[in-house]
Amino acid sequence: MAYRDRILDLRKDRRFKYILIFKNHGEAAGASLEHTHSQLIALPVVPKRVREEVDGARAHYNFKERCIFCDIIRQETEKSARLIAENQAFAVLAPFAPRFPFEIWIIPKMHQCAFEESQKPEFEQLAPILKDMLSRLDRVLEWPAYNYIIHTAPIGESTEDYYHWHLEIMPKLTKVAGFEWGTGFYINPTPPEESAKFLREAAQPPAAPTDALQKGGLEPA
């Protein structure tokens, strides 16, 4: 909710074209402070990578007359091989062609182009599923450094039909080196189906009741 409120306030300033929210966790992910924190940067231009993603989503819509992210959710939930988890409002998956091992996308099931246009019930569903995914990464990968980024629509553009906000989590398990910088291609040694399987199996089982609760000696708080 704090993210949403800050974006809603900043987008009133006509100088800004894009508002980026991200978190760097761990030194390998670029974190400069030890305590946990996330960052918000308002930009006077739309970043190149954002423009490419928005333009790609528009091209898919012009060809299929459907949102590409809605198509992804539908296909991944049907096949389940790359689906990690879901709740009423969000699907969590390992993307088809991930750049990094154990890359995770959290996508709202309801079509919405801008993160800040989501409502309180959706954020109440986002918080626990994000926490759950970060906890699973810790269990599977032993507390990795990671980045997460909220991908949302540029300010003042009519992207309602074809763009779909989402959150991407990228553990820092491999290094971006000369090949990646020189080509824009990424080498990922871990298939997304394998990543999804490990993360599904890392779901925290419900805590067993204590002896006292089993015997009826204590009431749950």
C-alpha positions as CSV (number, residue, x, y, z in Angstrom):
1,M,0.0,0.0,0.0
2,A,2.9,2.4,0.7
3,Y,4.2,1.7,-2.8
4,R,0.8,2.5,-4.3
5,D,0.4,5.7,-2.3
6,R,3.8,7.0,-3.3
7,I,3.2,6.3,-7.0
8,L,-0.2,8.0,-6.9
9,D,1.4,11.1,-5.4
10,L,4.4,11.2,-7.7
11,R,2.5,10.7,-11.0
12,K,0.8,14.0,-10.4
13,D,4.1,15.6,-11.3
14,R,4.1,16.0,-15.1
15,R,7.9,15.8,-15.3
16,F,7.8,12.0,-14.5
17,K,7.2,9.4,-17.2
18,Y,7.9,6.2,-15.3
19,I,8.2,5.2,-11.6
20,L,10.4,2.3,-10.8
21,I,10.1,0.3,-7.6
22,F,12.7,-2.4,-6.8
23,K,14.5,-4.1,-4.0
24,N,18.1,-5.2,-3.9
25,H,18.7,-7.8,-1.2
26,G,22.3,-8.8,-0.4
27,E,25.6,-7.5,-1.5
28,A,25.7,-9.6,-4.6
29,A,22.4,-8.0,-5.7
30,G,23.7,-4.5,-5.3
31,A,22.4,-3.7,-1.8
32,S,24.4,-0.9,-0.3
33,L,22.8,-1.0,3.2
34,E,22.6,-4.0,5.5
35,H,19.1,-3.4,6.7
36,T,16.2,-4.6,4.5
37,H,14.8,-1.8,2.3
38,S,13.3,-1.2,-1.1
39,Q,13.7,1.8,-3.4
40,L,11.5,4.1,-5.6
41,I,12.9,6.2,-8.4
42,A,10.8,8.5,-10.5
43,L,12.2,9.0,-14.0
44,P,11.7,11.7,-16.7
45,V,11.9,9.1,-19.4
46,V,10.5,5.6,-20.0
47,P,13.5,3.1,-19.6
48,K,14.5,1.2,-22.8
49,R,13.6,-2.2,-21.3
50,V,10.2,-1.0,-20.2
51,R,9.5,0.4,-23.6
52,E,10.5,-2.9,-25.2
53,E,8.2,-4.9,-22.9
54,V,5.2,-2.5,-23.5
55,D,5.8,-2.5,-27.3
56,G,6.0,-6.3,-27.3
57,A,2.7,-6.5,-25.3
58,R,1.1,-4.1,-27.8
59,A,2.2,-6.1,-30.8
60,H,0.8,-9.3,-29.3
61,Y,-2.5,-7.5,-28.6
62,N,-2.7,-6.2,-32.2
63,F,-2.1,-9.7,-33.5
64,K,-4.2,-11.8,-31.1
65,E,-6.6,-9.1,-29.6
66,R,-5.6,-10.5,-26.2
67,C,-3.2,-9.5,-23.4
68,I,-0.1,-11.6,-23.6
69,F,0.1,-11.8,-19.8
70,C,-3.4,-13.0,-19.5
71,D,-2.5,-15.7,-22.1
72,I,0.5,-16.7,-20.0
73,I,-1.6,-17.1,-16.9
74,R,-4.2,-19.2,-18.7
75,Q,-1.7,-21.5,-20.3
76,E,0.6,-21.9,-17.3
77,T,-2.3,-22.7,-14.9
78,E,-3.7,-25.2,-17.3
79,K,-0.4,-27.1,-17.9
80,S,1.0,-26.5,-14.3
81,A,4.6,-27.5,-15.2
82,R,6.0,-24.0,-14.5
83,L,3.3,-23.0,-12.0
84,I,4.7,-22.6,-8.5
85,A,1.7,-21.4,-6.5
86,E,-1.5,-19.3,-6.7
87,N,-4.1,-17.7,-4.6
88,Q,-7.4,-16.0,-5.4
89,A,-5.7,-12.9,-6.9
90,F,-2.2,-14.0,-8.1
91,A,-0.4,-16.7,-10.1
92,V,3.2,-17.4,-9.4
93,L,5.3,-19.1,-12.1
94,A,8.7,-19.8,-13.5
95,P,8.7,-18.0,-16.9
96,F,9.0,-20.0,-20.1
97,A,12.4,-18.5,-21.0
98,P,14.0,-17.2,-17.7
99,R,17.1,-15.1,-17.8
100,F,18.3,-16.4,-14.5
101,P,18.0,-19.7,-12.5
102,F,14.9,-19.7,-10.2
103,E,13.5,-16.5,-11.7
104,I,9.9,-16.0,-10.5
105,W,7.0,-13.9,-11.8
106,I,4.1,-13.0,-9.7
107,I,1.2,-11.9,-12.0
108,P,-2.3,-10.7,-10.9
109,K,-5.0,-12.8,-12.4
110,M,-7.2,-9.8,-12.9
111,H,-6.1,-7.7,-15.9
112,Q,-4.7,-4.4,-14.8
113,C,-2.0,-2.4,-16.5
114,A,-0.8,-0.2,-13.6
115,F,0.3,-1.5,-10.2
116,E,-1.1,1.6,-8.4
117,E,-4.6,1.0,-9.8
118,S,-4.9,-2.2,-7.8
119,Q,-7.1,-2.2,-4.8
120,K,-6.6,-3.1,-1.1
121,P,-8.0,-6.7,-1.4
122,E,-5.4,-7.4,-4.1
123,F,-2.5,-6.1,-2.0
124,E,-3.8,-8.2,0.9
125,Q,-3.3,-11.2,-1.4
126,L,0.0,-10.0,-2.8
127,A,1.8,-9.5,0.6
128,P,1.5,-13.2,1.8
129,I,2.3,-14.7,-1.6
130,L,5.4,-12.5,-2.0
131,K,6.6,-13.4,1.5
132,D,5.9,-17.1,0.8
133,M,8.0,-17.0,-2.4
134,L,11.0,-15.3,-0.7
135,S,10.8,-17.9,2.1
136,R,10.8,-20.7,-0.4
137,L,13.9,-19.2,-2.1
138,D,15.6,-19.1,1.3
139,R,14.8,-22.8,1.9
140,V,15.8,-24.0,-1.5
141,L,18.8,-21.8,-2.2
142,E,20.0,-21.1,1.4
143,W,19.3,-17.3,1.7
144,P,20.3,-16.0,-1.7
145,A,20.8,-12.4,-2.7
146,Y,18.1,-11.3,-5.0
147,N,16.4,-8.4,-6.8
148,Y,12.8,-7.9,-7.2
149,I,11.2,-5.3,-9.6
150,I,7.6,-4.2,-10.1
151,H,6.9,-3.9,-13.8
152,T,4.1,-1.3,-14.3
153,A,2.7,0.9,-17.1
154,P,4.4,4.1,-18.0
155,I,2.6,7.3,-16.7
156,G,0.1,8.9,-19.1
157,E,0.1,6.2,-21.7
158,S,-3.1,4.3,-22.8
159,T,-1.9,0.8,-22.1
160,E,-5.1,-0.5,-20.5
161,D,-6.0,-3.1,-23.1
162,Y,-2.6,-4.8,-23.6
163,Y,-0.2,-4.2,-20.7
164,H,-0.4,-6.1,-17.4
165,W,1.6,-5.2,-14.3
166,H,3.6,-7.9,-12.6
167,L,6.5,-8.5,-10.1
168,E,9.7,-10.3,-11.0
169,I,12.1,-11.9,-8.5
170,M,15.6,-12.7,-9.7
171,P,18.0,-14.6,-7.4
172,K,21.7,-13.8,-7.9
173,L,23.1,-17.2,-8.7
174,T,25.0,-16.5,-11.9
175,K,27.0,-13.6,-13.1
176,V,26.3,-11.4,-16.1
177,A,29.5,-11.3,-18.1
178,G,30.9,-10.5,-21.5
179,F,28.5,-12.8,-23.5
180,E,25.4,-11.3,-21.9
181,W,26.6,-7.7,-22.2
182,G,27.7,-8.3,-25.8
183,T,24.6,-10.0,-27.0
184,G,21.7,-9.3,-24.7
185,F,21.3,-13.1,-24.4
186,Y,21.4,-14.9,-21.0
187,I,22.9,-18.3,-20.2
188,N,20.6,-20.1,-17.7
189,P,21.7,-23.6,-16.7
190,T,18.4,-24.4,-14.9
191,P,15.2,-25.3,-16.8
192,P,12.2,-23.4,-15.5
193,E,10.2,-26.6,-15.0
194,E,13.0,-27.8,-12.6
195,S,13.0,-24.5,-10.7
196,A,9.2,-24.6,-10.4
197,K,9.3,-28.2,-9.1
198,F,11.9,-27.4,-6.4
199,L,9.9,-24.3,-5.3
200,R,6.6,-26.1,-5.2
201,E,8.1,-28.8,-3.0
202,A,9.5,-26.1,-0.7
203,A,6.1,-25.0,0.4
204,Q,6.0,-24.7,4.2
205,P,3.8,-27.4,5.7
206,P,1.2,-26.2,8.2
207,A,2.6,-26.2,11.8
208,A,1.6,-29.2,13.8
209,P,-0.4,-28.4,17.0
210,T,1.5,-28.5,20.2
211,D,0.8,-31.3,22.7
212,A,-1.1,-28.8,24.9
213,L,-3.3,-27.8,22.1
214,Q,-3.9,-31.4,21.1
215,K,-5.0,-32.2,24.6
216,G,-7.2,-29.2,24.8
217,G,-5.1,-27.6,27.5
218,L,-4.7,-24.2,25.8
219,E,-6.8,-22.1,23.5
220,P,-5.1,-20.8,20.3
221,A,-4.4,-17.0,20.6
